[in-house]
Amino acid sequence: MNRLFVTRTDSGHERFNYSESIGNAAAAAISNIYHVPADRTASRNATTFAFLILYDGLANGLKEFWPDIRRKVFHKNTP
């Protein structure tokens, strides 16, 4: 979850993950275009932004732990 907000630079230092935040904010704003003007609110944008951050966090966790889940649940060894 930490990598959603903090990332490492090429030199190994940590900094705020601008690309994740700005990219998700832009995606939320663009998706707002498809709603009728009465529904284009800041709270809808904030909710969409939060959902995108949550979705990315869950996807990152699944990518990280999928080999363990596959081995334990499906009783298959990774190649």
N, CA, C and O atoms as a CHARMM CRD file, in Angstrom:
* protein
*
  316
    1    1 MET  N      0.81900  -1.19400   0.00000 PROA 1      0.00000
    2    1 MET  CA     0.00000   0.00000   0.00000 PROA 1      0.00000
    3    1 MET  C      0.86200   1.25700   0.00000 PROA 1      0.00000
    4    1 MET  O      0.46100   2.29900  -0.51700 PROA 1      0.00000
    5    2 ASN  N      2.02300   1.14500   0.57300 PROA 2      0.00000
    6    2 ASN  CA     2.90300   2.30000   0.65200 PROA 2      0.00000
    7    2 ASN  C      3.27600   2.82000  -0.73400 PROA 2      0.00000
    8    2 ASN  O      3.40300   4.03000  -0.91800 PROA 2      0.00000
    9    3 ARG  N      3.45200   1.93900  -1.70400 PROA 3      0.00000
   10    3 ARG  CA     3.88800   2.34600  -3.04300 PROA 3      0.00000
   11    3 ARG  C      2.83500   3.13000  -3.79900 PROA 3      0.00000
   12    3 ARG  O      3.13800   3.72500  -4.83300 PROA 3      0.00000
   13    4 LEU  N      1.61100   3.14500  -3.31100 PROA 4      0.00000
   14    4 LEU  CA     0.58900   3.97200  -3.94300 PROA 4      0.00000
   15    4 LEU  C      0.87300   5.45300  -3.71900 PROA 4      0.00000
   16    4 LEU  O      0.48700   6.29200  -4.53200 PROA 4      0.00000
   17    5 PHE  N      1.54500   5.77200  -2.62200 PROA 5      0.00000
   18    5 PHE  CA     1.77600   7.16500  -2.26900 PROA 5      0.00000
   19    5 PHE  C      3.24700   7.55500  -2.26400 PROA 5      0.00000
   20    5 PHE  O      3.58100   8.72400  -2.46300 PROA 5      0.00000
   21    6 VAL  N      4.12400   6.59200  -2.03900 PROA 6      0.00000
   22    6 VAL  CA     5.56100   6.85800  -1.98500 PROA 6      0.00000
   23    6 VAL  C      6.25000   5.89100  -2.94100 PROA 6      0.00000
   24    6 VAL  O      5.95600   4.69500  -2.94400 PROA 6      0.00000
   25    7 THR  N      7.16400   6.41300  -3.74900 PROA 7      0.00000
   26    7 THR  CA     7.89700   5.55800  -4.67800 PROA 7      0.00000
   27    7 THR  C      9.38400   5.85600  -4.56700 PROA 7      0.00000
   28    7 THR  O      9.78400   6.84500  -3.95400 PROA 7      0.00000
   29    8 ARG  N     10.18000   5.01400  -5.15200 PROA 8      0.00000
   30    8 ARG  CA    11.63300   5.21300  -5.13500 PROA 8      0.00000
   31    8 ARG  C     12.08500   5.83500  -6.43700 PROA 8      0.00000
   32    8 ARG  O     11.57600   5.50500  -7.50800 PROA 8      0.00000
   33    9 THR  N     13.04200   6.73300  -6.33800 PROA 9      0.00000
   34    9 THR  CA    13.62700   7.34500  -7.52000 PROA 9      0.00000
   35    9 THR  C     14.74500   6.45900  -8.04200 PROA 9      0.00000
   36    9 THR  O     15.09300   5.45600  -7.42000 PROA 9      0.00000
   37   10 ASP  N     15.30600   6.83100  -9.18100 PROA 10     0.00000
   38   10 ASP  CA    16.41900   6.06600  -9.74100 PROA 10     0.00000
   39   10 ASP  C     17.62800   6.05600  -8.80400 PROA 10     0.00000
   40   10 ASP  O     18.40700   5.10200  -8.80500 PROA 10     0.00000
   41   11 SER  N     17.78300   7.10500  -8.01300 PROA 11     0.00000
   42   11 SER  CA    18.91700   7.17700  -7.09600 PROA 11     0.00000
   43   11 SER  C     18.64800   6.46400  -5.77300 PROA 11     0.00000
   44   11 SER  O     19.51900   6.42700  -4.90400 PROA 11     0.00000
   45   12 GLY  N     17.43500   5.88900  -5.61100 PROA 12     0.00000
   46   12 GLY  CA    17.13400   5.12900  -4.41400 PROA 12     0.00000
   47   12 GLY  C     16.42400   5.91600  -3.33200 PROA 12     0.00000
   48   12 GLY  O     16.05100   5.34700  -2.30600 PROA 12     0.00000
   49   13 HSD  N     16.23000   7.19800  -3.53200 PROA 13     0.00000
   50   13 HSD  CA    15.51000   8.00700  -2.54400 PROA 13     0.00000
   51   13 HSD  C     14.00900   7.82300  -2.70900 PROA 13     0.00000
   52   13 HSD  O     13.53100   7.38700  -3.75600 PROA 13     0.00000
   53   14 GLU  N     13.28000   8.16300  -1.66000 PROA 14     0.00000
   54   14 GLU  CA    11.82700   8.05700  -1.73000 PROA 14     0.00000
   55   14 GLU  C     11.22200   9.42900  -1.96700 PROA 14     0.00000
   56   14 GLU  O     11.73000  10.44300  -1.49000 PROA 14     0.00000
   57   15 ARG  N     10.11700   9.43900  -2.72200 PROA 15     0.00000
   58   15 ARG  CA     9.39900  10.68400  -2.96800 PROA 15     0.00000
   59   15 ARG  C      7.93400  10.36400  -3.21000 PROA 15     0.00000
   60   15 ARG  O      7.56500   9.20900  -3.42100 PROA 15     0.00000
   61   16 PHE  N      7.10700  11.39600  -3.17800 PROA 16     0.00000
   62   16 PHE  CA     5.67500  11.23600  -3.40100 PROA 16     0.00000
   63   16 PHE  C      5.43600  10.68100  -4.80300 PROA 16     0.00000
   64   16 PHE  O      6.09800  11.10100  -5.75200 PROA 16     0.00000
   65   17 ASN  N      4.50700   9.75100  -4.94300 PROA 17     0.00000
   66   17 ASN  CA     4.22300   9.10600  -6.22100 PROA 17     0.00000
   67   17 ASN  C      3.26100   9.97700  -7.03300 PROA 17     0.00000
   68   17 ASN  O      2.05400   9.73900  -7.06100 PROA 17     0.00000
   69   18 TYR  N      3.82700  10.98600  -7.68900 PROA 18     0.00000
   70   18 TYR  CA     3.02500  11.92800  -8.47100 PROA 18     0.00000
   71   18 TYR  C      2.29800  11.24500  -9.61800 PROA 18     0.00000
   72   18 TYR  O      1.13900  11.56200  -9.88400 PROA 18     0.00000
   73   19 SER  N      2.94500  10.32800 -10.29300 PROA 19     0.00000
   74   19 SER  CA     2.33200   9.71000 -11.46300 PROA 19     0.00000
   75   19 SER  C      1.07900   8.92900 -11.08800 PROA 19     0.00000
   76   19 SER  O      0.10000   8.95100 -11.83400 PROA 19     0.00000
   77   20 GLU  N      1.08800   8.25000  -9.96800 PROA 20     0.00000
   78   20 GLU  CA    -0.09500   7.50300  -9.51300 PROA 20     0.00000
   79   20 GLU  C     -1.23500   8.46400  -9.18700 PROA 20     0.00000
   80   20 GLU  O     -2.36700   8.26600  -9.62800 PROA 20     0.00000
   81   21 SER  N     -0.93500   9.49400  -8.42300 PROA 21     0.00000
   82   21 SER  CA    -1.97600  10.41600  -7.98100 PROA 21     0.00000
   83   21 SER  C     -2.51400  11.27000  -9.11800 PROA 21     0.00000
   84   21 SER  O     -3.72800  11.39700  -9.27400 PROA 21     0.00000
   85   22 ILE  N     -1.63600  11.85200  -9.90700 PROA 22     0.00000
   86   22 ILE  CA    -2.07900  12.70800 -11.00800 PROA 22     0.00000
   87   22 ILE  C     -2.78400  11.88500 -12.07900 PROA 22     0.00000
   88   22 ILE  O     -3.78000  12.33000 -12.64800 PROA 22     0.00000
   89   23 GLY  N     -2.27700  10.69500 -12.35500 PROA 23     0.00000
   90   23 GLY  CA    -2.91100   9.83200 -13.34500 PROA 23     0.00000
   91   23 GLY  C     -4.31000   9.42200 -12.93700 PROA 23     0.00000
   92   23 GLY  O     -5.23000   9.45300 -13.75400 PROA 23     0.00000
   93   24 ASN  N     -4.48300   9.03600 -11.67500 PROA 24     0.00000
   94   24 ASN  CA    -5.80700   8.65500 -11.19800 PROA 24     0.00000
   95   24 ASN  C     -6.74000   9.86000 -11.11500 PROA 24     0.00000
   96   24 ASN  O     -7.93300   9.73300 -11.39000 PROA 24     0.00000
   97   25 ALA  N     -6.22000  11.01700 -10.74300 PROA 25     0.00000
   98   25 ALA  CA    -7.05600  12.22300 -10.71000 PROA 25     0.00000
   99   25 ALA  C     -7.51300  12.59400 -12.11700 PROA 25     0.00000
  100   25 ALA  O     -8.66500  12.98000 -12.31400 PROA 25     0.00000
  101   26 ALA  N     -6.62000  12.48000 -13.09000 PROA 26     0.00000
  102   26 ALA  CA    -6.99300  12.78000 -14.48000 PROA 26     0.00000
  103   26 ALA  C     -8.01700  11.76900 -14.99300 PROA 26     0.00000
  104   26 ALA  O     -8.95600  12.14600 -15.69400 PROA 26     0.00000
  105   27 ALA  N     -7.84800  10.49600 -14.65400 PROA 27     0.00000
  106   27 ALA  CA    -8.80700   9.46900 -15.07300 PROA 27     0.00000
  107   27 ALA  C    -10.17700   9.73000 -14.45400 PROA 27     0.00000
  108   27 ALA  O    -11.20000   9.56200 -15.11900 PROA 27     0.00000
  109   28 ALA  N    -10.20500  10.13800 -13.19600 PROA 28     0.00000
  110   28 ALA  CA   -11.47300  10.44500 -12.53100 PROA 28     0.00000
  111   28 ALA  C    -12.14700  11.64400 -13.19300 PROA 28     0.00000
  112   28 ALA  O    -13.36000  11.64100 -13.40300 PROA 28     0.00000
  113   29 ALA  N    -11.36400  12.66200 -13.52000 PROA 29     0.00000
  114   29 ALA  CA   -11.92500  13.85600 -14.16600 PROA 29     0.00000
  115   29 ALA  C    -12.45200  13.52800 -15.55400 PROA 29     0.00000
  116   29 ALA  O    -13.52900  13.98900 -15.93000 PROA 29     0.00000
  117   30 ILE  N    -11.71200  12.74300 -16.31600 PROA 30     0.00000
  118   30 ILE  CA   -12.14700  12.38100 -17.66500 PROA 30     0.00000
  119   30 ILE  C    -13.40600  11.51900 -17.60600 PROA 30     0.00000
  120   30 ILE  O    -14.31400  11.68900 -18.41900 PROA 30     0.00000
  121   31 SER  N    -13.46100  10.60600 -16.65600 PROA 31     0.00000
  122   31 SER  CA   -14.65000   9.75300 -16.56200 PROA 31     0.00000
  123   31 SER  C    -15.88200  10.54900 -16.15600 PROA 31     0.00000
  124   31 SER  O    -17.01100  10.13200 -16.41500 PROA 31     0.00000
  125   32 ASN  N    -15.66600  11.68200 -15.52800 PROA 32     0.00000
  126   32 ASN  CA   -16.77300  12.55200 -15.12400 PROA 32     0.00000
  127   32 ASN  C    -17.47700  13.16200 -16.33900 PROA 32     0.00000
  128   32 ASN  O    -18.63700  13.56100 -16.23900 PROA 32     0.00000
  129   33 ILE  N    -16.80500  13.23900 -17.46500 PROA 33     0.00000
  130   33 ILE  CA   -17.37500  13.82500 -18.68700 PROA 33     0.00000
  131   33 ILE  C    -18.60300  13.04600 -19.14400 PROA 33     0.00000
  132   33 ILE  O    -19.52100  13.62500 -19.72500 PROA 33     0.00000
  133   34 TYR  N    -18.63000  11.75600 -18.89200 PROA 34     0.00000
  134   34 TYR  CA   -19.72500  10.91000 -19.36400 PROA 34     0.00000
  135   34 TYR  C    -21.00900  11.05300 -18.55400 PROA 34     0.00000
  136   34 TYR  O    -22.04500  10.51500 -18.94400 PROA 34     0.00000
  137   35 HSD  N    -20.95600  11.76000 -17.44900 PROA 35     0.00000
  138   35 HSD  CA   -22.14600  11.95100 -16.62200 PROA 35     0.00000
  139   35 HSD  C    -22.87500  13.21700 -17.04700 PROA 35     0.00000
  140   35 HSD  O    -22.28200  14.12400 -17.63000 PROA 35     0.00000
  141   36 VAL  N    -24.15400  13.26700 -16.75100 PROA 36     0.00000
  142   36 VAL  CA   -24.93600  14.47400 -17.05100 PROA 36     0.00000
  143   36 VAL  C    -24.39800  15.62100 -16.20800 PROA 36     0.00000
  144   36 VAL  O    -23.85900  15.39000 -15.12500 PROA 36     0.00000
  145   37 PRO  N    -24.53500  16.85000 -16.68600 PROA 37     0.00000
  146   37 PRO  CA   -23.94900  17.99500 -15.95800 PROA 37     0.00000
  147   37 PRO  C    -24.36500  18.08900 -14.48300 PROA 37     0.00000
  148   37 PRO  O    -23.58200  18.55100 -13.65300 PROA 37     0.00000
  149   38 ALA  N    -25.56500  17.66300 -14.15500 PROA 38     0.00000
  150   38 ALA  CA   -26.00300  17.74100 -12.75700 PROA 38     0.00000
  151   38 ALA  C    -25.21500  16.78200 -11.85900 PROA 38     0.00000
  152   38 ALA  O    -25.10400  17.01100 -10.65500 PROA 38     0.00000
  153   39 ASP  N    -24.67300  15.72100 -12.43600 PROA 39     0.00000
  154   39 ASP  CA   -23.91900  14.74000 -11.65300 PROA 39     0.00000
  155   39 ASP  C    -22.41000  14.98800 -11.65900 PROA 39     0.00000
  156   39 ASP  O    -21.66900  14.22300 -11.04200 PROA 39     0.00000
  157   40 ARG  N    -21.94500  16.01100 -12.32100 PROA 40     0.00000
  158   40 ARG  CA   -20.50600  16.31400 -12.37700 PROA 40     0.00000
  159   40 ARG  C    -20.11900  17.14300 -11.15500 PROA 40     0.00000
  160   40 ARG  O    -20.01700  18.36800 -11.21800 PROA 40     0.00000
  161   41 THR  N    -19.91000  16.45400 -10.06500 PROA 41     0.00000
  162   41 THR  CA   -19.61400  17.14200  -8.81000 PROA 41     0.00000
  163   41 THR  C    -18.22200  16.78400  -8.31100 PROA 41     0.00000
  164   41 THR  O    -17.61600  15.80100  -8.73500 PROA 41     0.00000
  165   42 ALA  N    -17.74400  17.60800  -7.40600 PROA 42     0.00000
  166   42 ALA  CA   -16.43300  17.35000  -6.80300 PROA 42     0.00000
  167   42 ALA  C    -16.47500  16.06600  -5.97300 PROA 42     0.00000
  168   42 ALA  O    -15.49300  15.32500  -5.93000 PROA 42     0.00000
  169   43 SER  N    -17.60100  15.80300  -5.31600 PROA 43     0.00000
  170   43 SER  CA   -17.66900  14.59200  -4.50400 PROA 43     0.00000
  171   43 SER  C    -17.65800  13.34500  -5.38100 PROA 43     0.00000
  172   43 SER  O    -17.08500  12.32800  -4.99100 PROA 43     0.00000
  173   44 ARG  N    -18.28000  13.40200  -6.55900 PROA 44     0.00000
  174   44 ARG  CA   -18.22100  12.25600  -7.48200 PROA 44     0.00000
  175   44 ARG  C    -16.78500  12.05200  -7.94800 PROA 44     0.00000
  176   44 ARG  O    -16.31400  10.91900  -8.04300 PROA 44     0.00000
  177   45 ASN  N    -16.08700  13.15400  -8.24000 PROA 45     0.00000
  178   45 ASN  CA   -14.68400  13.05700  -8.63700 PROA 45     0.00000
  179   45 ASN  C    -13.83800  12.46100  -7.52200 PROA 45     0.00000
  180   45 ASN  O    -12.99900  11.59700  -7.77500 PROA 45     0.00000
  181   46 ALA  N    -14.05000  12.91100  -6.29600 PROA 46     0.00000
  182   46 ALA  CA   -13.28000  12.40800  -5.15700 PROA 46     0.00000
  183   46 ALA  C    -13.56200  10.93100  -4.91200 PROA 46     0.00000
  184   46 ALA  O    -12.65100  10.16400  -4.60100 PROA 46     0.00000
  185   47 THR  N    -14.81900  10.53600  -5.05200 PROA 47     0.00000
  186   47 THR  CA   -15.17800   9.13300  -4.86600 PROA 47     0.00000
  187   47 THR  C    -14.52800   8.26400  -5.93000 PROA 47     0.00000
  188   47 THR  O    -14.00000   7.19500  -5.62300 PROA 47     0.00000
  189   48 THR  N    -14.56200   8.71100  -7.16900 PROA 48     0.00000
  190   48 THR  CA   -13.93900   7.95500  -8.25600 PROA 48     0.00000
  191   48 THR  C    -12.43700   7.86300  -8.04300 PROA 48     0.00000
  192   48 THR  O    -11.84600   6.80000  -8.23400 PROA 48     0.00000
  193   49 PHE  N    -11.81900   8.96600  -7.65100 PROA 49     0.00000
  194   49 PHE  CA   -10.38300   8.98500  -7.37600 PROA 49     0.00000
  195   49 PHE  C    -10.03000   7.98600  -6.26800 PROA 49     0.00000
  196   49 PHE  O     -9.07400   7.22200  -6.40100 PROA 49     0.00000
  197   50 ALA  N    -10.80200   7.99300  -5.17900 PROA 50     0.00000
  198   50 ALA  CA   -10.55200   7.06900  -4.07200 PROA 50     0.00000
  199   50 ALA  C    -10.72600   5.61900  -4.52000 PROA 50     0.00000
  200   50 ALA  O     -9.94800   4.74900  -4.12800 PROA 50     0.00000
  201   51 PHE  N    -11.74000   5.36100  -5.33600 PROA 51     0.00000
  202   51 PHE  CA   -11.95500   4.00800  -5.83300 PROA 51     0.00000
  203   51 PHE  C    -10.77200   3.56200  -6.69800 PROA 51     0.00000
  204   51 PHE  O    -10.34500   2.41100  -6.60600 PROA 51     0.00000
  205   52 LEU  N    -10.24000   4.45500  -7.53500 PROA 52     0.00000
  206   52 LEU  CA    -9.10800   4.10600  -8.38900 PROA 52     0.00000
  207   52 LEU  C     -7.86000   3.79100  -7.55500 PROA 52     0.00000
  208   52 LEU  O     -7.12700   2.85200  -7.86700 PROA 52     0.00000
  209   53 ILE  N     -7.62100   4.56200  -6.51200 PROA 53     0.00000
  210   53 ILE  CA    -6.48700   4.28900  -5.61500 PROA 53     0.00000
  211   53 ILE  C     -6.68500   2.93400  -4.93300 PROA 53     0.00000
  212   53 ILE  O     -5.75100   2.13700  -4.85000 PROA 53     0.00000
  213   54 LEU  N     -7.90400   2.67300  -4.44500 PROA 54     0.00000
  214   54 LEU  CA    -8.20100   1.40000  -3.80300 PROA 54     0.00000
  215   54 LEU  C     -8.00600   0.23800  -4.76700 PROA 54     0.00000
  216   54 LEU  O     -7.40200  -0.77500  -4.41500 PROA 54     0.00000
  217   55 TYR  N     -8.51800   0.38800  -5.97600 PROA 55     0.00000
  218   55 TYR  CA    -8.38800  -0.65700  -6.99300 PROA 55     0.00000
  219   55 TYR  C     -6.92000  -0.94100  -7.30200 PROA 55     0.00000
  220   55 TYR  O     -6.52300  -2.10100  -7.40700 PROA 55     0.00000
  221   56 ASP  N     -6.11600   0.10600  -7.44800 PROA 56     0.00000
  222   56 ASP  CA    -4.69200  -0.08600  -7.71500 PROA 56     0.00000
  223   56 ASP  C     -3.99900  -0.80100  -6.54600 PROA 56     0.00000
  224   56 ASP  O     -3.14200  -1.65900  -6.75800 PROA 56     0.00000
  225   57 GLY  N     -4.37500  -0.44600  -5.32600 PROA 57     0.00000
  226   57 GLY  CA    -3.79400  -1.11000  -4.16200 PROA 57     0.00000
  227   57 GLY  C     -4.14100  -2.59200  -4.11000 PROA 57     0.00000
  228   57 GLY  O     -3.28500  -3.42500  -3.81300 PROA 57     0.00000
  229   58 LEU  N     -5.40000  -2.92000  -4.39900 PROA 58     0.00000
  230   58 LEU  CA    -5.80100  -4.32700  -4.41700 PROA 58     0.00000
  231   58 LEU  C     -5.10300  -5.08800  -5.53700 PROA 58     0.00000
  232   58 LEU  O     -4.68400  -6.23000  -5.34900 PROA 58     0.00000
  233   59 ALA  N     -4.97800  -4.45800  -6.69800 PROA 59     0.00000
  234   59 ALA  CA    -4.29300  -5.10800  -7.81700 PROA 59     0.00000
  235   59 ALA  C     -2.82900  -5.34100  -7.49500 PROA 59     0.00000
  236   59 ALA  O     -2.28500  -6.39700  -7.81900 PROA 59     0.00000
  237   60 ASN  N     -2.18300  -4.37500  -6.86200 PROA 60     0.00000
  238   60 ASN  CA    -0.77600  -4.54800  -6.46900 PROA 60     0.00000
  239   60 ASN  C     -0.62000  -5.68400  -5.46600 PROA 60     0.00000
  240   60 ASN  O      0.31500  -6.47900  -5.56300 PROA 60     0.00000
  241   61 GLY  N     -1.53300  -5.76100  -4.50600 PROA 61     0.00000
  242   61 GLY  CA    -1.47900  -6.83900  -3.52600 PROA 61     0.00000
  243   61 GLY  C     -1.68800  -8.20100  -4.16200 PROA 61     0.00000
  244   61 GLY  O     -1.01900  -9.16700  -3.79700 PROA 61     0.00000
  245   62 LEU  N     -2.60800  -8.28300  -5.10700 PROA 62     0.00000
  246   62 LEU  CA    -2.85400  -9.54700  -5.78300 PROA 62     0.00000
  247   62 LEU  C     -1.64100  -9.97500  -6.60500 PROA 62     0.00000
  248   62 LEU  O     -1.27800 -11.15100  -6.61900 PROA 62     0.00000
  249   63 LYS  N     -1.02000  -9.02000  -7.28700 PROA 63     0.00000
  250   63 LYS  CA     0.19000  -9.34200  -8.05000 PROA 63     0.00000
  251   63 LYS  C      1.30200  -9.85400  -7.13800 PROA 63     0.00000
  252   63 LYS  O      2.04200 -10.76900  -7.49800 PROA 63     0.00000
  253   64 GLU  N      1.40800  -9.25800  -5.96500 PROA 64     0.00000
  254   64 GLU  CA     2.46300  -9.62800  -5.02400 PROA 64     0.00000
  255   64 GLU  C      2.25200 -11.02900  -4.45200 PROA 64     0.00000
  256   64 GLU  O      3.20000 -11.80700  -4.34100 PROA 64     0.00000
  257   65 PHE  N      1.01900 -11.34600  -4.09200 PROA 65     0.00000
  258   65 PHE  CA     0.76200 -12.57800  -3.36700 PROA 65     0.00000
  259   65 PHE  C      0.13800 -13.68400  -4.21000 PROA 65     0.00000
  260   65 PHE  O     -0.15400 -14.75700  -3.68200 PROA 65     0.00000
  261   66 TRP  N     -0.07600 -13.45300  -5.50800 PROA 66     0.00000
  262   66 TRP  CA    -0.69900 -14.47100  -6.33500 PROA 66     0.00000
  263   66 TRP  C      0.05100 -15.80400  -6.35200 PROA 66     0.00000
  264   66 TRP  O     -0.60300 -16.84500  -6.28500 PROA 66     0.00000
  265   67 PRO  N      1.37400 -15.83600  -6.43500 PROA 67     0.00000
  266   67 PRO  CA     2.05500 -17.14400  -6.40700 PROA 67     0.00000
  267   67 PRO  C      1.75300 -17.93800  -5.13100 PROA 67     0.00000
  268   67 PRO  O      1.58900 -19.15700  -5.18600 PROA 67     0.00000
  269   68 ASP  N      1.68000 -17.25800  -3.99300 PROA 68     0.00000
  270   68 ASP  CA     1.36900 -17.94500  -2.74400 PROA 68     0.00000
  271   68 ASP  C     -0.08100 -18.42300  -2.72700 PROA 68     0.00000
  272   68 ASP  O     -0.36400 -19.54100  -2.29500 PROA 68     0.00000
  273   69 ILE  N     -0.98800 -17.58500  -3.19100 PROA 69     0.00000
  274   69 ILE  CA    -2.40000 -17.96600  -3.24400 PROA 69     0.00000
  275   69 ILE  C     -2.58900 -19.15600  -4.17100 PROA 69     0.00000
  276   69 ILE  O     -3.30400 -20.10100  -3.84000 PROA 69     0.00000
  277   70 ARG  N     -1.95600 -19.10800  -5.31600 PROA 70     0.00000
  278   70 ARG  CA    -2.07800 -20.19700  -6.29200 PROA 70     0.00000
  279   70 ARG  C     -1.57200 -21.51300  -5.70600 PROA 70     0.00000
  280   70 ARG  O     -2.19100 -22.56200  -5.88200 PROA 70     0.00000
  281   71 ARG  N     -0.45200 -21.44300  -5.01700 PROA 71     0.00000
  282   71 ARG  CA     0.13000 -22.65000  -4.44300 PROA 71     0.00000
  283   71 ARG  C     -0.74500 -23.20200  -3.31600 PROA 71     0.00000
  284   71 ARG  O     -0.95700 -24.41200  -3.24100 PROA 71     0.00000
  285   72 LYS  N     -1.25100 -22.34100  -2.44800 PROA 72     0.00000
  286   72 LYS  CA    -2.02700 -22.79500  -1.29100 PROA 72     0.00000
  287   72 LYS  C     -3.44300 -23.22600  -1.66800 PROA 72     0.00000
  288   72 LYS  O     -3.92000 -24.25900  -1.19800 PROA 72     0.00000
  289   73 VAL  N     -4.11400 -22.44800  -2.50900 PROA 73     0.00000
  290   73 VAL  CA    -5.51700 -22.72100  -2.81200 PROA 73     0.00000
  291   73 VAL  C     -5.67800 -23.77100  -3.89300 PROA 73     0.00000
  292   73 VAL  O     -6.49100 -24.68700  -3.76400 PROA 73     0.00000
  293   74 PHE  N     -4.90600 -23.63900  -4.95700 PROA 74     0.00000
  294   74 PHE  CA    -5.07400 -24.52900  -6.09700 PROA 74     0.00000
  295   74 PHE  C     -4.09300 -25.69800  -6.08500 PROA 74     0.00000
  296   74 PHE  O     -4.14400 -26.56000  -6.96300 PROA 74     0.00000
  297   75 HSD  N     -3.20400 -25.73100  -5.10000 PROA 75     0.00000
  298   75 HSD  CA    -2.22400 -26.81500  -4.94400 PROA 75     0.00000
  299   75 HSD  C     -1.39200 -27.02200  -6.21600 PROA 75     0.00000
  300   75 HSD  O     -1.11400 -28.14800  -6.62700 PROA 75     0.00000
  301   76 LYS  N     -1.00500 -25.89100  -6.82400 PROA 76     0.00000
  302   76 LYS  CA    -0.16200 -25.94300  -8.03100 PROA 76     0.00000
  303   76 LYS  C      1.12200 -25.19900  -7.72900 PROA 76     0.00000
  304   76 LYS  O      1.11200 -24.12100  -7.13400 PROA 76     0.00000
  305   77 ASN  N      2.22100 -25.78900  -8.14700 PROA 77     0.00000
  306   77 ASN  CA     3.51300 -25.13000  -8.00800 PROA 77     0.00000
  307   77 ASN  C      3.72400 -24.17800  -9.17700 PROA 77     0.00000
  308   77 ASN  O      3.28900 -24.44700 -10.29700 PROA 77     0.00000
  309   78 THR  N      4.38700 -23.07500  -8.91000 PROA 78     0.00000
  310   78 THR  CA     4.67900 -22.13500  -9.99200 PROA 78     0.00000
  311   78 THR  C      5.79400 -22.70400 -10.85400 PROA 78     0.00000
  312   78 THR  O      6.71600 -23.33200 -10.33600 PROA 78     0.00000
  313   79 PRO  N      5.72100 -22.49100 -12.16400 PROA 79     0.00000
  314   79 PRO  CA     6.76100 -23.03600 -13.05300 PROA 79     0.00000
  315   79 PRO  C      8.10300 -22.37900 -12.85200 PROA 79     0.00000
  316   79 PRO  O      9.07100 -22.73200 -13.52700 PROA 79     0.00000
